[in-house]
Amino acid sequence: MALSPDTRKRLITAALVAPASAWLFVFLVLPFIAIVVFAFGERAPEGGYQAAFTFAQFANLGSRAQAFKNTLVLAPIGSFVCLLVAYPVAYYLAVKASPQHRLLLVSLVVVPFWTSLLVRTYAWMYILGARGIPHLLEFVGIENVRLLNTPGAVLLGIVYGYLPLMIMPIYVSLEKLDRRLLEASADLGARPLSTFFGITLPLSLPGVMTGVALVTILLLGEYLIPQLLGGGKVFFIGNALVDLFLQSRNWPFGSAIAVTLVVVVVIVLLVAMRIAWRVAGTRQVDLV
């Protein structure tokens, strides 16, 4: 029996989607289900998970309030600072840079990814440490300056590490900008600032929201930068999860924190989408 074109098209689509769907189900959905089950359990006497059904782990989230506070404060601030730095860079690359130099400049933005984040963060540990900038400041009479193991050091590491992830989506969005709209705006007597807020910024909002959502979501689970530049004094939820799962082996409490973190990420995505829809006036905003 011959299949209709619509049936054949649906089968082809299902065949193409099936491998990715199976991969996501096995490596994303099933582990998350296991984490949710752990979150309602109890810590076994020897550590790990013991079957139970209790909300005690969620009721104990307040004991890690500092980790939540650091994450929910420094992550949005880091994303905002990344945006302030990234937008002018992306605008220059997409609008002002000559086509001959654009590829080279974009490559320079991507170059930091050729080196491990661990190595780059260790470099900042030396720069901000006692033998780095504080040592240089002593020569001009400024002593007892502590830069490492502070929120400022963590914020600096965040901006440095995640800046390329903010630049690239904005650059791609601005590169698609129709230059004739800018020329028409200038011909009609609009000032550069009015052209920017009336044309450039609204048309680049999909890239802005993509960059903000991408950086913020990754920062909510960040572990390495707070661990190295915070020195155990400025720690994120990721640091709390490592401590609970690997050191104290309190898997149910760690799972409860992980589930809460996922809920926060979903809320961030929904809020970002809602803002993008309202400001850009469209529901066709791609955040992933």
GIGI-V216501 format. One record per run of one state. SS is the DSSP state (alpha for helix, beta for strand, coil for the rest). FROM is the first residue (numbers start at 1). TO is the last residue. If there is no record, write none. Layout:
ss=[SS | SS]
from=[FROM | FROM]
to=[TO | TO]
This chain:
ss=[coil | alpha | coil | beta | coil | beta | coil | alpha | coil | alpha | coil | alpha | coil | alpha | coil | alpha | coil | alpha | coil | alpha | coil | alpha | coil | alpha | coil | alpha | coil | alpha | coil]
from=[1 | 5 | 40 | 42 | 44 | 49 | 51 | 56 | 60 | 61 | 97 | 99 | 115 | 117 | 129 | 133 | 139 | 151 | 176 | 179 | 188 | 192 | 221 | 224 | 230 | 237 | 248 | 251 | 281]
to=[4 | 39 | 41 | 43 | 48 | 50 | 55 | 59 | 60 | 96 | 98 | 114 | 116 | 128 | 132 | 138 | 150 | 175 | 178 | 187 | 191 | 220 | 223 | 229 | 236 | 247 | 250 | 280 | 288]
